[in-house]
């Protein structure tokens, strides 16, 4: 990425989207107080965004299938900028909700089409690394961008934070316009082909892996603050430090997986999910021991995000005949996994099983993902053997 300016521009866009998606989690109290709504009502801003990603991904990808890739990415970032501007100027909850939903429509198509573009900017043997380079913006957003936006919201108001995201969108628009090649569509895209490829068993299997992989992460991450406060007895400063440390782990995991997935994609997925399962099991047993939490959180951040670039590259590879819709839907699948994981963790808490059981639920989900990867690999080998015999 050092000498690849288009990848840098895509990473910048990923950074902005990451800040926009996750920073409202830290602004809920400020937004709720200012707009005079309850915390659960303010929380709908997060759920509405996730729902918008799931709905917007196929609409944007199929609706603009024959637009040049650069123009489509510029359109996505224009929607991002406009949506954040509406959010920044909102004087009511309904206006802010509209701004959030509008903003979300850029998410799936930007990451989906952007991932395809990223793989076209590098040699074939470096595709997973290119996807990881783009997604590095998302991990950096969790390290610095989200805490900064939260701080701005608490000190100068949440509208100022959204105005900052609007400015970031404008900068990204310029960067994309200047650095990206034209990336014209070589032939008229077939909507039927896009939908047909999405229905391939291998593509659906890869999408299912994404749902399960992200569910494992958010089963625990959604409740990390109460877990640390109630089980370890730590204060807000320690929780904030652990969130930053987790973000650093995400960045490292993104870097490592992008490098090694190009050599052995399946092996990277197996190792990541297996290690995540072990780490969360250990976390469940030791979350009351303060000194062991930092290294566990950091290592968990590495392994939990190490599955993202390989899975995105896998979807693009399996849907190479018409990858745009499948790639965008993989981003939607990631958001579906977020919601599923949060619901699973919430169900464990509601059943009174205790906060350590939340970590065990995350470990079990990771184990399910590991089993799916192994089944997928066996299926691929069986297909290759059949093809070899036929030849």
C-alpha positions, 0 to 999 in steps of 0.5 A, a space after each residue: 500500500 506504500 506506493 499504491 495511492 488508489 489503495 490508500 484512497 480506498 483505506 481512507 474511505 474505509 476509515 471514514 465509514 468505520 468511524 461513522 458506523 461505530 462512533 454512535 455507540 459512544 455518543 448514545 447518551 449525548 444524543 439521547 439527552 440532546 434530542 430528549 429520547 431514551 437510550 434504547 430509542 437512540 440505540 435504534 440509530 445503530 440498528 437502523 444503520 445495520 438494516 440499511 447496510 443489508 438493504 442498501 448493498 443489493 440495491 446499490 450494487 444491482 441498480 448501478 451495475 453498469 456504472 464504471 467502478 470509479 464512478 460507483 465508488 464516488 457515488 457511494 462516498 457522495 452518499 456518505 458525505 450527504 448522509 453525514 451532513 444531514 446528520 450534522 444538521 439534524 434538529 430532531 430524532 427523525 431527521 437524524 434517523 433519516 441521515 443514518 439510514 441514508 449514510 448506510 446505503 454507501 456501506 455495502 457497495 463501497 466495501 463490496 465494490 472497493 474490495 473487487 477494485 482492490 484485487 484488480 490493483 495488484 497481482 493475483 498472488 497479492 489479492 488478500 493483501 490488497 483487501 487487507 490494505 483497504 480494510 486497514 482503514 476500518 481497523 484504524 478507525 476503531 483505534 483512533 477515529 471512534 474514540 476521537 469522535 466520542 470525545 468531540 461529541 462529549 465536549 463540543 456536541 455530537 453534531 460537530 462530530 458528524 460535521 467532521 465525518 462530512 469533511 472526511 467524506 469530502 477529502 475521500 471524494 477528492 482522493 478517490 477522484 484523483 487516484 483511481 483509474 477509470 475502471 470502466 466496465 468492460 462489458 454490460 453487466 448482467 443482473 441475472 449473472 450477478 444473482 446467479 453467482 450469488 446463488 452458487 453453493 460455494 458463495 453462499 457457504 462463504 457468506 455463511 462463514 462471514 455471518 458466523 465469524 462476525 457473530 463470534 466477535 460481536 457476541 462478546 464485544 457488544 458486552 465488553 464494557 459490562 463484562 470488564 466492569 462487573 467481572 473484573 471490577 475495573 473503571 471506565 478508564 481501564 475499559 477505554 484502554 482495553 477498547 483501544 488495545 482491542 483496536 490495535 489487535 484488529 489492526 495487527 490481525 488485519 495486517 497478518 491475515 492479509 499477508 498469510 492468506 495470500 499463501 494459505 487462505 484456508 489455513 489462515 481461517 482455520 488458525 484464526 477461528 481455532 485461536 479465537 475459540 481458545 482465547 475466549 474460553 480462557 477469557 471466560 475462566 479468567 475475566 476476574 483476573 485484571 492482569 491477564 485481561 490486556 494480553 487476552 484482549 489484544 490477542 483476541 483482537 488479532 484473531 477475531 479480525 484475522 478472518 475478515 480479509 480472507 473471507 472477503 477475498 474468498 467471496 470475490 474468488 468464488 464469485 469471480 464471474 460476477 463478483 460485485 453483488 456477492 462482495 457487497 452482500 458479504 459486507 451485509 453478511 458481516 453486519 448481519 453477524 454483528 446483529 446475530 452475535 449481539 442477540 446471542 450475547 443478550 440472550 445468554 445474559 437474559 437467561 441468567 447464565 452469567 457474563 462468563 457464559 457470554 465468552 463461552 457462547 462466542 467461543 462456541 460460535 467460533 468453533 462452529 465457524 471452524 467446523 464450517 471451514 473444514 467442511 468447505 475445504 473438504 467439499 472443495 477437494 472433492 470437487 477438484 478430484 471429480 474435475 481431475 477424473 473428468 479430465 
